[in-house]
Amino acid sequence: MGRHYSGRPGAKGPTDADVLPTPERRNHGPVERLERPIGDNSGRPARPYRAIDTLAVMERRGSITAAMRQAGENFRARFMTAQLDRVVTELSDVAARRIEAGEWPWSFFCYPEDRPRPVFPSSFFLLAPGDGSLGLAVRCPACQRTSVNLVSHEHVDLPFHNDPKVGVVEHVFNDDVAGALEEFRAELYSASFDTRRLAL
């Protein structure tokens, strides 16, 4: 363990060699001593340890350039001082107006009910990539049955972007999750999707 400085007048402070990162600190990621001395709380030169951030690690590995690292540092500084409250309020108001007008951020086609339904992403229970599209297994919040749709990435990623047509697996899946996943994989690659309109 490093020595502690008592703070008494005339007492010698710890040297750089005396103050080492604790084992607990080292367990939270790499640390290194600063290359150049900086002033400590009393103005004396010191070379403390600091955590190595992700951007520094990426630059050292050659994953990013120095310019890319600087852009990341600039973004971090701007983000930390950004005023996002106004934007959050504005986006919330826009979303509320759209929902009140009958638009829903996400939707899917419920095969057992033979109709489109509004849904939250928490009902998505499996996403599987296809040829430029996604297989989407959804547990219907109304009937609690699983339907599988073939949709665009935007349909899943962007609120209020609902594909005008989606592929629908014409199959009622059982409640066994493992079995349903296997059925989903088989149906997804069988190209037996039927196209349905999502007119909410």
C-alpha positions in Angstrom: 0.0 0.0 0.0 1.3 3.5 -0.7 2.3 6.0 2.0 -0.2 8.6 3.1 0.7 12.3 3.4 -0.4 13.7 6.8 -0.7 17.3 5.6 1.3 18.7 8.6 3.3 21.8 7.8 6.9 20.8 7.0 6.0 17.2 6.4 7.2 15.7 3.2 4.6 14.7 0.6 4.6 11.4 -1.1 6.8 11.0 -4.2 5.5 9.7 -7.5 7.0 6.3 -6.7 5.0 6.1 -3.4 1.5 6.6 -5.0 0.5 3.7 -7.1 -2.9 2.7 -8.4 -4.7 0.3 -6.1 -5.4 -3.3 -7.3 -9.1 -2.5 -7.2 -8.5 0.4 -9.6 -6.4 -1.7 -11.9 -9.3 -4.2 -12.1 -11.4 -1.5 -13.8 -9.1 -1.2 -16.8 -5.7 -0.1 -17.8 -4.0 2.9 -16.2 -0.7 4.6 -17.2 1.5 7.3 -15.8 1.3 10.7 -17.6 4.2 11.3 -20.0 4.8 14.9 -18.6 4.5 16.3 -15.1 1.5 18.4 -14.2 0.8 20.5 -11.1 -0.7 18.7 -8.1 -3.1 20.4 -5.7 -0.2 22.3 -4.1 1.3 23.3 -7.4 4.2 20.8 -7.2 5.1 18.8 -10.3 3.7 15.3 -10.3 3.1 12.5 -12.8 -0.1 10.8 -11.7 -1.7 7.7 -13.2 -4.7 8.1 -15.5 -7.2 5.7 -17.1 -6.7 4.9 -20.8 -9.9 5.7 -22.7 -11.3 3.7 -25.6 -10.2 6.3 -28.2 -6.6 6.1 -27.0 -6.6 2.4 -27.2 -8.1 2.4 -30.7 -5.5 4.9 -31.9 -2.7 2.9 -30.5 -4.0 -0.3 -32.2 -4.2 1.6 -35.5 -8.0 1.2 -35.7 -8.4 5.0 -35.9 -6.2 7.9 -36.9 -5.1 10.8 -34.7 -7.7 13.0 -36.6 -10.4 10.5 -35.9 -9.5 10.4 -32.2 -9.6 14.2 -32.0 -13.1 14.2 -33.7 -14.2 11.7 -31.0 -12.8 13.9 -28.3 -14.5 17.0 -29.8 -17.8 15.1 -29.9 -17.5 14.0 -26.3 -16.8 17.5 -25.1 -19.8 18.9 -27.1 -22.1 16.1 -26.0 -21.2 16.7 -22.3 -22.3 20.3 -22.6 -25.3 19.9 -24.9 -28.7 21.1 -24.0 -30.9 18.2 -24.9 -34.0 19.0 -22.8 -35.6 21.2 -25.5 -35.0 18.5 -28.2 -36.5 15.7 -26.0 -39.6 17.8 -25.3 -40.0 18.7 -29.0 -39.6 15.0 -30.2 -42.1 13.8 -27.4 -44.7 16.3 -28.6 -44.3 15.2 -32.3 -44.6 11.5 -31.3 -47.7 12.2 -29.2 -49.4 14.1 -32.0 -48.7 11.3 -34.5 -50.1 8.6 -32.1 -53.2 10.8 -31.4 -53.6 11.0 -35.2 -53.7 7.1 -35.4 -50.1 6.6 -36.5 -48.1 4.1 -34.5 -44.3 4.0 -34.1 -44.1 0.2 -34.8 -46.5 -2.3 -36.3 -46.7 -5.9 -37.5 -49.1 -8.2 -39.2 -50.7 -10.7 -36.8 -51.3 -13.9 -38.7 -53.8 -15.6 -36.3 -55.9 -12.4 -36.2 -55.4 -11.7 -39.9 -54.8 -8.0 -39.3 -52.1 -5.4 -38.7 -51.5 -4.4 -35.1 -49.6 -1.6 -33.4 -46.7 -2.9 -31.2 -43.8 -1.8 -29.0 -40.3 -3.2 -29.7 -40.5 -5.1 -26.4 -42.9 -7.5 -28.2 -40.2 -8.3 -30.8 -38.9 -11.7 -29.7 -36.5 -12.5 -32.5 -34.8 -10.7 -35.4 -33.0 -12.7 -38.1 -31.2 -11.0 -41.0 -32.2 -12.0 -44.6 -31.3 -10.8 -48.0 -31.6 -7.1 -47.3 -34.6 -7.6 -45.0 -35.2 -8.9 -41.5 -37.3 -11.8 -40.3 -39.2 -10.5 -37.3 -40.9 -12.7 -34.8 -43.5 -10.8 -32.7 -45.6 -11.9 -29.8 -48.9 -10.1 -30.3 -49.9 -8.0 -27.3 -53.6 -8.7 -28.1 -53.8 -12.5 -28.7 -50.4 -13.5 -27.2 -49.6 -15.6 -30.3 -46.4 -15.4 -32.3 -46.4 -14.1 -35.9 -43.4 -13.9 -38.2 -43.1 -11.0 -40.6 -40.4 -10.2 -43.2 -39.7 -6.5 -43.0 -37.2 -3.8 -44.0 -34.5 -2.7 -41.6 -36.2 0.7 -41.5 -39.4 -0.9 -40.3 -37.6 -2.0 -37.2 -35.1 0.8 -36.7 -37.1 3.9 -37.4 -40.2 4.8 -35.4 -43.2 5.7 -37.6 -41.6 4.0 -40.7 -44.1 1.2 -41.4 -43.5 -0.8 -44.6 -46.5 -0.6 -46.9 -46.2 -4.4 -47.5 -44.6 -7.0 -45.3 -44.0 -10.8 -45.8 -46.1 -13.0 -43.5 -45.4 -16.6 -42.6 -48.8 -18.4 -42.9 -48.3 -20.5 -39.8 -49.6 -20.5 -36.3 -46.6 -21.1 -34.0 -47.0 -23.0 -30.8 -46.1 -21.5 -27.4 -42.9 -23.5 -27.1 -40.1 -20.9 -27.5 -37.4 -23.4 -28.6 -39.7 -25.1 -31.0 -41.0 -21.7 -32.3 -37.4 -20.6 -33.0 -36.7 -23.7 -35.1 -40.0 -23.3 -36.9 -39.1 -19.7 -37.5 -35.7 -20.5 -39.0 -37.3 -23.2 -41.3 -40.0 -20.8 -42.5 -37.7 -17.9 -42.9 -35.5 -19.8 -45.4 -38.3 -21.6 -47.1 -39.5 -18.4 -49.0 -43.1 -19.2 -48.1 -43.9 -15.6 -47.1 -47.1 -14.1 -48.2 -47.3 -10.3 -48.7 -49.8 -8.4 -46.6 -50.6 -4.7 -46.5 -50.0 -2.8 -43.2 -52.8 -0.3 -43.4 -53.2 0.8 -39.8 
